[in-house]
Amino acid sequence: MAKMHMDSISERLTRKAVRRALEELPRELDATYDDAIHRIELQSREHVVIAKKVLCWVAFALRPLSITELKHALAIEPGMCDIEDDDLPDDEMMISACAGLVAVESDTKTVRLVRKSS
């Protein structure tokens, strides 16, 4: 929850906006998740699409996915026969588009939801 709050605050551009964000931080976990989803939906259409794809892949995968596996899963489009490096999304962009709802384990490079029980 703290990480999602920090992600929300870090987007503010002025000290006044940071203070206002601190005053308005959700107190409940559900409200914190709602805030993260709202921040995802405020992004460009492409970022919203990639965030939803990342969240679906991570939530429904039968096992933890490495960042490389996730990039390849996101690159696949109907009719493709091969994946080239230019088809792969950027690691940082994929994760940041998810507004703090996913994290990459530093030791294993696997992508997970911020709450392991989710």
C-alpha positions as CSV (number, residue, x, y, z in Angstrom):
1,M,0.0,0.0,0.0
2,A,2.9,2.4,0.8
3,K,4.5,1.8,-2.6
4,M,1.2,2.6,-4.4
5,H,0.9,5.8,-2.3
6,M,4.5,6.8,-3.2
7,D,3.8,6.1,-6.9
8,S,0.7,8.3,-6.7
9,I,2.6,11.1,-4.9
10,S,5.7,10.9,-7.2
11,E,3.5,12.0,-10.2
12,R,2.9,15.4,-8.6
13,L,4.8,18.3,-10.1
14,T,4.7,20.9,-7.4
15,R,5.1,20.9,-3.6
16,K,1.5,22.2,-3.3
17,A,0.3,19.2,-5.4
18,V,2.3,16.8,-3.2
19,R,0.7,18.3,0.0
20,R,-2.7,18.0,-1.5
21,A,-2.1,14.4,-2.6
22,L,-0.9,13.5,0.9
23,E,-4.1,14.9,2.3
24,E,-6.2,13.0,-0.1
25,L,-4.5,9.6,0.1
26,P,-6.9,6.7,0.4
27,R,-7.0,5.2,3.9
28,E,-8.4,1.8,2.9
29,L,-6.7,-0.8,0.7
30,D,-9.6,-1.0,-1.7
31,A,-9.6,2.7,-2.2
32,T,-5.8,2.6,-2.9
33,Y,-6.4,0.0,-5.6
34,D,-9.2,2.1,-7.0
35,D,-6.8,5.1,-7.1
36,A,-4.2,3.0,-9.0
37,I,-6.8,1.8,-11.5
38,H,-7.9,5.5,-12.0
39,R,-4.3,6.5,-12.6
40,I,-4.0,3.8,-15.2
41,E,-7.1,5.0,-17.0
42,L,-5.8,8.6,-17.1
43,Q,-2.9,7.5,-19.3
44,S,-2.7,7.5,-23.0
45,R,-4.7,4.8,-24.8
46,E,-1.6,2.8,-25.6
47,H,-0.4,2.8,-22.0
48,V,-3.9,1.8,-20.7
49,V,-3.9,-1.1,-23.2
50,I,-0.5,-2.4,-22.2
51,A,-1.2,-2.0,-18.5
52,K,-4.4,-4.1,-18.8
53,K,-2.5,-6.8,-20.8
54,V,0.3,-6.9,-18.2
55,L,-2.1,-7.2,-15.4
56,C,-4.0,-10.0,-17.1
57,W,-0.9,-11.9,-18.0
58,V,0.5,-11.6,-14.5
59,A,-2.8,-12.4,-12.7
60,F,-3.7,-15.4,-14.8
61,A,-0.4,-17.0,-15.6
62,L,-0.1,-20.5,-14.2
63,R,3.4,-19.7,-12.9
64,P,5.4,-16.5,-12.3
65,L,6.6,-15.0,-15.6
66,S,10.0,-13.5,-16.1
67,I,10.2,-10.0,-17.5
68,T,11.5,-11.4,-20.8
69,E,8.6,-13.9,-21.0
70,L,6.1,-11.1,-20.3
71,K,7.6,-8.9,-23.0
72,H,7.3,-11.7,-25.5
73,A,3.7,-12.5,-24.5
74,L,2.8,-8.8,-25.0
75,A,4.5,-8.7,-28.4
76,I,2.4,-11.4,-29.9
77,E,-0.2,-10.3,-32.4
78,P,-2.6,-12.3,-34.6
79,G,-0.9,-13.5,-37.7
80,M,2.7,-13.1,-36.4
81,C,5.2,-15.8,-37.3
82,D,8.3,-14.3,-35.7
83,I,9.0,-11.9,-32.9
84,E,11.8,-9.3,-33.5
85,D,13.5,-7.1,-30.9
86,D,11.6,-4.1,-32.3
87,D,8.3,-5.8,-31.3
88,L,9.2,-6.1,-27.6
89,P,7.9,-3.4,-25.3
90,D,10.2,-1.5,-22.9
91,D,10.6,-3.0,-19.4
92,E,10.2,0.3,-17.5
93,M,7.3,1.4,-19.6
94,M,5.4,-1.9,-19.0
95,I,5.8,-1.7,-15.3
96,S,5.2,2.0,-14.9
97,A,2.0,1.8,-17.0
98,C,0.6,-0.4,-14.2
99,A,0.7,2.4,-11.7
100,G,2.3,0.4,-8.9
101,L,0.2,-2.7,-9.2
102,V,3.0,-4.9,-10.4
103,A,6.6,-5.3,-9.4
104,V,9.7,-7.0,-10.7
105,E,11.6,-9.2,-8.2
106,S,15.2,-8.0,-8.3
107,D,16.8,-11.4,-7.8
108,T,14.6,-13.6,-10.1
109,K,13.4,-10.9,-12.6
110,T,9.9,-12.3,-12.3
111,V,6.9,-10.0,-12.5
112,R,4.3,-10.2,-9.8
113,L,1.3,-8.4,-8.5
114,V,2.2,-6.1,-5.6
115,R,0.1,-8.2,-3.2
116,K,1.2,-11.8,-3.5
117,S,-2.2,-13.1,-2.3
118,S,-4.0,-11.3,-5.2
